[in-house]
Amino acid sequence: MDKILSSTEGSIGTLTFNNPERHNAMSLDMWRAAAAVLDQFEHDSAVRVIVLTGAGGKAFVSGADISKFESERDTLEAVSAYNAAVDQFSKGLGECSKPTIAMIRGYCLGGGVGIAVCCDLRIANDAARFAVPAAKLGLGYGYTNVRRIMDLVGPQFVTEMLLTARQFDSAQAARIGLVNHVVPEAEIEKYVRDLAETIAGNAPLTIQAVKRIVRELRRDAEKADVAACDALVKQCFESADYREGRQAFLEKRKPIFRGV
């Protein structure tokens, strides 16, 4: 059984973590396969939005597959190889030029939180549960991972999450800013689909510029590439899509953006 699934419907690509018997816990092979699917979507011009979700309805990703620790993370060298695979996927997700949406049902734990915070938007169902249980396993949780969570929830809540290792329910996650919206289970698929289609219908160059600017704003100020951001904004104003947007507004019709 493939543990990472990919599908495309219209302009929306979906990556599914498919290990439901272990609540979609991640193995080394799964991290590598997920990175390959993400790269495929990144280079597919027909895909404008990427949705990430978990199979089975009970979990998004419940962290690392602990049953494989002895075979995949039993030595320092093995841990380094595992971490490299995680970093490759996380970096690809964080730097993806296309909008990404995490559709979170049920458990989102450890590495699942790490994946979710690399996405642009996070939509959870009302049964979602979030935790980073590193302190219960004796794991080190690195600078980059902590920074990504802290950028969303602030130092007070990332400290609480990591020191207590306890679970936050979906309402608490929304209150602290970890997720954008909480939606009833019966409505979440349609909600995410409508959200993805709305984004997919907007101007790709504008979206790319916004994503890059937000990414640069999350860096230390002295490291931000403001010139690259300015160049992307300039590209928007020089594009055929900008002319199409103005014309469509005057003609009271929906614009057709082509990303040029």
LINNORFEN-V742416 format. One record per residue. N is the residue number from 1. PHI is phi in whole degrees, -180 to 180 (999 if undefined). PSI is psi in whole degrees, 0 to 359 (* if undefined). OMEGA is omega in degrees with one decimal (none if undefined). Layout:
n=N phi=PHI psi=PSI omega=OMEGA
n=N phi=PHI psi=PSI omega=OMEGA
This chain:
n=1 phi=999 psi=130 omega=176.2
n=2 phi=-69 psi=128 omega=-177.6
n=3 phi=-87 psi=348 omega=173.8
n=4 phi=-127 psi=124 omega=-179.4
n=5 phi=-113 psi=150 omega=175.1
n=6 phi=-134 psi=145 omega=176.5
n=7 phi=-151 psi=156 omega=178.7
n=8 phi=-132 psi=131 omega=175.3
n=9 phi=-132 psi=111 omega=-174.9
n=10 phi=63 psi=234 omega=-178.4
n=11 phi=-99 psi=14 omega=-177.1
n=12 phi=-115 psi=123 omega=174.7
n=13 phi=-100 psi=140 omega=-179.7
n=14 phi=-122 psi=128 omega=174.1
n=15 phi=-108 psi=123 omega=-177.3
n=16 phi=-116 psi=126 omega=172.9
n=17 phi=-80 psi=117 omega=-165.4
n=18 phi=-121 psi=68 omega=176.0
n=19 phi=-136 psi=56 omega=-168.0
n=20 phi=-63 psi=332 omega=-179.6
n=21 phi=-66 psi=341 omega=174.9
n=22 phi=-118 psi=30 omega=179.7
n=23 phi=53 psi=39 omega=176.5
n=24 phi=60 psi=33 omega=174.4
n=25 phi=-64 psi=146 omega=-170.5
n=26 phi=-97 psi=131 omega=171.5
n=27 phi=-103 psi=172 omega=177.4
n=28 phi=-58 psi=314 omega=179.9
n=29 phi=-62 psi=325 omega=180.0
n=30 phi=-68 psi=318 omega=177.6
n=31 phi=-60 psi=316 omega=-178.6
n=32 phi=-68 psi=319 omega=179.1
n=33 phi=-67 psi=322 omega=178.5
n=34 phi=-64 psi=320 omega=178.1
n=35 phi=-63 psi=322 omega=179.5
n=36 phi=-67 psi=318 omega=178.4
n=37 phi=-65 psi=317 omega=179.3
n=38 phi=-61 psi=318 omega=178.3
n=39 phi=-64 psi=322 omega=177.3
n=40 phi=-62 psi=314 omega=178.4
n=41 phi=-64 psi=320 omega=-179.0
n=42 phi=-58 psi=324 omega=-175.7
n=43 phi=-99 psi=5 omega=177.1
n=44 phi=-95 psi=109 omega=-175.4
n=45 phi=-65 psi=340 omega=179.7
n=46 phi=-77 psi=339 omega=-179.0
n=47 phi=-89 psi=124 omega=179.4
n=48 phi=-112 psi=339 omega=179.1
n=49 phi=-140 psi=143 omega=-179.7
n=50 phi=-119 psi=128 omega=176.8
n=51 phi=-109 psi=134 omega=175.8
n=52 phi=-113 psi=134 omega=-178.1
n=53 phi=-152 psi=169 omega=179.8
n=54 phi=-111 psi=145 omega=178.7
n=55 phi=-77 psi=154 omega=172.3
n=56 phi=93 psi=342 omega=176.4
n=57 phi=79 psi=353 omega=-177.3
n=58 phi=-103 psi=349 omega=-178.7
n=59 phi=-158 psi=147 omega=167.4
n=60 phi=-80 psi=285 omega=169.1
n=61 phi=-145 psi=131 omega=-176.3
n=62 phi=-97 psi=19 omega=178.2
n=63 phi=104 psi=204 omega=179.6
n=64 phi=-79 psi=150 omega=177.2
n=65 phi=-78 psi=98 omega=-174.5
n=66 phi=-64 psi=334 omega=179.3
n=67 phi=-64 psi=343 omega=-179.1
n=68 phi=-103 psi=4 omega=-178.6
n=69 phi=-58 psi=320 omega=-177.1
n=70 phi=-67 psi=329 omega=-179.0
n=71 phi=-95 psi=335 omega=-173.8
n=72 phi=-112 psi=343 omega=-174.7
n=73 phi=-141 psi=38 omega=-175.0
n=74 phi=-93 psi=348 omega=177.3
n=75 phi=-132 psi=165 omega=179.0
n=76 phi=-61 psi=322 omega=179.5
n=77 phi=-66 psi=319 omega=179.5
n=78 phi=-66 psi=320 omega=177.3
n=79 phi=-61 psi=320 omega=179.5
n=80 phi=-63 psi=318 omega=179.3
n=81 phi=-66 psi=319 omega=178.3
n=82 phi=-63 psi=312 omega=-179.1
n=83 phi=-63 psi=326 omega=178.2
n=84 phi=-64 psi=321 omega=178.6
n=85 phi=-67 psi=319 omega=177.0
n=86 phi=-62 psi=315 omega=-178.5
n=87 phi=-64 psi=322 omega=179.8
n=88 phi=-62 psi=315 omega=179.3
n=89 phi=-68 psi=315 omega=-177.8
n=90 phi=-63 psi=318 omega=178.7
n=91 phi=-65 psi=317 omega=178.4
n=92 phi=-61 psi=321 omega=179.3
n=93 phi=-69 psi=316 omega=-178.8
n=94 phi=-68 psi=330 omega=-176.9
n=95 phi=-104 psi=6 omega=-180.0
n=96 phi=-59 psi=136 omega=-178.3
n=97 phi=-77 psi=347 omega=-176.8
n=98 phi=-106 psi=146 omega=-180.0
n=99 phi=-60 psi=140 omega=-179.4
n=100 phi=-124 psi=139 omega=-178.9
n=101 phi=-127 psi=125 omega=173.0
n=102 phi=-92 psi=118 omega=175.2
n=103 phi=-98 psi=108 omega=-166.6
n=104 phi=-109 psi=115 omega=172.7
n=105 phi=-114 psi=133 omega=173.1
n=106 phi=68 psi=222 omega=-172.0
n=107 phi=-71 psi=132 omega=173.0
n=108 phi=-135 psi=93 omega=-168.1
n=109 phi=-125 psi=147 omega=173.9
n=110 phi=53 psi=246 omega=179.0
n=111 phi=-61 psi=336 omega=175.5
n=112 phi=-65 psi=318 omega=174.6
n=113 phi=-63 psi=319 omega=178.5
n=114 phi=-59 psi=320 omega=177.3
n=115 phi=-68 psi=313 omega=-176.0
n=116 phi=-59 psi=318 omega=-176.6
n=117 phi=-75 psi=348 omega=173.1
n=118 phi=-82 psi=345 omega=179.1
n=119 phi=-81 psi=160 omega=179.9
n=120 phi=-74 psi=322 omega=-177.8
n=121 phi=-134 psi=149 omega=179.5
n=122 phi=-131 psi=119 omega=177.8
n=123 phi=-116 psi=125 omega=-176.2
n=124 phi=-117 psi=151 omega=170.3
n=125 phi=-86 psi=173 omega=-173.6
n=126 phi=-75 psi=352 omega=177.1
n=127 phi=-97 psi=3 omega=-175.9
n=128 phi=-66 psi=145 omega=177.3
n=129 phi=-135 psi=136 omega=-174.1
n=130 phi=-124 psi=139 omega=175.2
n=131 phi=-165 psi=154 omega=170.8
n=132 phi=-120 psi=95 omega=-170.8
n=133 phi=-89 psi=27 omega=-177.6
n=134 phi=-54 psi=321 omega=-177.1
n=135 phi=-68 psi=341 omega=177.4
n=136 phi=-87 psi=349 omega=-177.5
n=137 phi=-115 psi=353 omega=-177.9
n=138 phi=76 psi=19 omega=-179.2
n=139 phi=-84 psi=149 omega=169.4
n=140 phi=-85 psi=139 omega=179.2
n=141 phi=-117 psi=112 omega=-165.2
n=142 phi=-74 psi=170 omega=-176.5
n=143 phi=-54 psi=309 omega=-175.2
n=144 phi=-63 psi=318 omega=179.8
n=145 phi=-64 psi=316 omega=179.4
n=146 phi=-65 psi=319 omega=-178.9
n=147 phi=-62 psi=319 omega=-178.8
n=148 phi=-63 psi=318 omega=179.1
n=149 phi=-70 psi=317 omega=-177.3
n=150 phi=-63 psi=326 omega=178.1
n=151 phi=-60 psi=333 omega=-179.0
n=152 phi=-92 psi=315 omega=-169.1
n=153 phi=-110 psi=351 omega=-179.5
n=154 phi=87 psi=163 omega=-175.2
n=155 phi=-65 psi=329 omega=-176.0
n=156 phi=-66 psi=319 omega=-176.7
n=157 phi=-85 psi=327 omega=176.0
n=158 phi=-65 psi=324 omega=177.0
n=159 phi=-64 psi=316 omega=178.6
n=160 phi=-62 psi=316 omega=-179.8
n=161 phi=-59 psi=314 omega=-173.7
n=162 phi=-79 psi=323 omega=-179.0
n=163 phi=-74 psi=322 omega=-177.9
n=164 phi=-88 psi=331 omega=-174.6
n=165 phi=59 psi=18 omega=-178.0
n=166 phi=-86 psi=166 omega=-179.3
n=167 phi=-88 psi=143 omega=172.3
n=168 phi=-107 psi=135 omega=175.6
n=169 phi=-81 psi=176 omega=-173.3
n=170 phi=-65 psi=324 omega=179.3
n=171 phi=-66 psi=318 omega=177.2
n=172 phi=-66 psi=320 omega=179.8
n=173 phi=-62 psi=321 omega=177.7
n=174 phi=-69 psi=321 omega=-177.8
n=175 phi=-63 psi=322 omega=-178.0
n=176 phi=-89 psi=356 omega=176.7
n=177 phi=92 psi=12 omega=179.4
n=178 phi=-73 psi=328 omega=176.3
n=179 phi=-124 psi=157 omega=179.4
n=180 phi=-78 psi=314 omega=-176.1
n=181 phi=-147 psi=150 omega=171.2
n=182 phi=-113 psi=129 omega=-173.6
n=183 phi=-129 psi=141 omega=176.0
n=184 phi=-56 psi=147 omega=-177.7
n=185 phi=-53 psi=319 omega=-177.2
n=186 phi=-65 psi=342 omega=-174.7
n=187 phi=-112 psi=352 omega=-167.0
n=188 phi=-68 psi=321 omega=-178.7
n=189 phi=-64 psi=315 omega=178.5
n=190 phi=-66 psi=320 omega=-180.0
n=191 phi=-60 psi=312 omega=-178.9
n=192 phi=-67 psi=320 omega=178.3
n=193 phi=-61 psi=313 omega=179.4
n=194 phi=-63 psi=319 omega=179.3
n=195 phi=-63 psi=314 omega=-179.6
n=196 phi=-64 psi=320 omega=180.0
n=197 phi=-68 psi=324 omega=176.0
n=198 phi=-61 psi=313 omega=179.8
n=199 phi=-65 psi=318 omega=-178.1
n=200 phi=-62 psi=333 omega=-179.8
n=201 phi=-82 psi=352 omega=-179.9
n=202 phi=-88 psi=172 omega=-172.6
n=203 phi=-71 psi=119 omega=-177.1
n=204 phi=-59 psi=322 omega=-178.3
n=205 phi=-68 psi=322 omega=175.9
n=206 phi=-63 psi=317 omega=-179.9
n=207 phi=-63 psi=317 omega=178.1
n=208 phi=-61 psi=319 omega=179.5
n=209 phi=-65 psi=315 omega=179.6
n=210 phi=-61 psi=314 omega=-179.7
n=211 phi=-60 psi=318 omega=-179.0
n=212 phi=-68 psi=319 omega=-179.4
n=213 phi=-64 psi=316 omega=178.7
n=214 phi=-62 psi=320 omega=178.5
n=215 phi=-63 psi=318 omega=179.6
n=216 phi=-69 psi=325 omega=178.1
n=217 phi=-65 psi=335 omega=180.0
n=218 phi=-83 psi=353 omega=175.6
n=219 phi=-83 psi=167 omega=168.5
n=220 phi=-62 psi=140 omega=-171.2
n=221 phi=-53 psi=319 omega=-176.4
n=222 phi=-72 psi=346 omega=-179.2
n=223 phi=-100 psi=353 omega=-176.6
n=224 phi=-68 psi=136 omega=179.3
n=225 phi=-94 psi=80 omega=-177.5
n=226 phi=-66 psi=326 omega=-179.8
n=227 phi=-62 psi=320 omega=178.6
n=228 phi=-65 psi=321 omega=177.4
n=229 phi=-63 psi=314 omega=179.9
n=230 phi=-61 psi=322 omega=-179.7
n=231 phi=-66 psi=322 omega=178.8
n=232 phi=-69 psi=322 omega=176.4
n=233 phi=-65 psi=318 omega=177.4
n=234 phi=-61 psi=320 omega=178.8
n=235 phi=-60 psi=322 omega=178.0
n=236 phi=-60 psi=312 omega=-176.3
n=237 phi=-69 psi=338 omega=179.7
n=238 phi=-93 psi=0 omega=-170.6
n=239 phi=-86 psi=159 omega=172.2
n=240 phi=-66 psi=329 omega=178.7
n=241 phi=-63 psi=325 omega=177.8
n=242 phi=-65 psi=319 omega=177.0
n=243 phi=-65 psi=319 omega=178.3
n=244 phi=-63 psi=320 omega=179.3
n=245 phi=-63 psi=317 omega=178.5
n=246 phi=-66 psi=316 omega=-178.3
n=247 phi=-65 psi=318 omega=179.7
n=248 phi=-63 psi=322 omega=178.2
n=249 phi=-63 psi=316 omega=-180.0
n=250 phi=-66 psi=326 omega=-177.6
n=251 phi=-90 psi=1 omega=178.4
n=252 phi=56 psi=48 omega=177.4
n=253 phi=-134 psi=168 omega=178.6
n=254 phi=-76 psi=130 omega=179.6
n=255 phi=-71 psi=153 omega=175.0
n=256 phi=-114 psi=103 omega=-176.2
n=257 phi=-94 psi=140 omega=-177.6
n=258 phi=-119 psi=358 omega=178.3
n=259 phi=78 psi=25 omega=179.7
n=260 phi=-135 psi=* omega=none
